């Protein structure tokens, strides 16, 4: 199963990615983790990315895309993967589609995690990070909405919108239900019948 996870900062994508990784037995591929890995190993891509990370700029598509392409070529992705942080734009989605064999650009579903802005603001403020002021958080939410709207339209035929309010378990159950309804996961009866 090949899934893309999308959601604003504070929507709980990381928590749900960990649950899905364990439930489905497929790797969670986060662009943040890839950046850190390449930077720490001092790869050429990592050194290129570091220049942008140091100045707070977005890492260009060609660098991020190449990191993703290499990661998707690793053997553990043969059964599927969860992509978190890529694609963020239609251009990146088109690049991803060209990397993957299969119909519809090779992606089975796009899970969009949504929550009211006040809920995600409260979650992020509760982390207590110095850079998480309410004004900065609300600005990030606005940027997310404006940049992501075209991507959601691009994936409209594979989009599963998940309400990301409630406990991690409740949200996880909504994800499993949405995947089952799309025919992408075993039904509860099939899961219970497994040894």
Beta strands, then each sheet from edge to edge (+ up, - down):
strand 1: 2-7
strand 2: 27-30
strand 3: 81-84
strand 4: 109-114
strand 5: 159-163
sheet 1: 2+ 3+ 1+ 4+ 5+
end
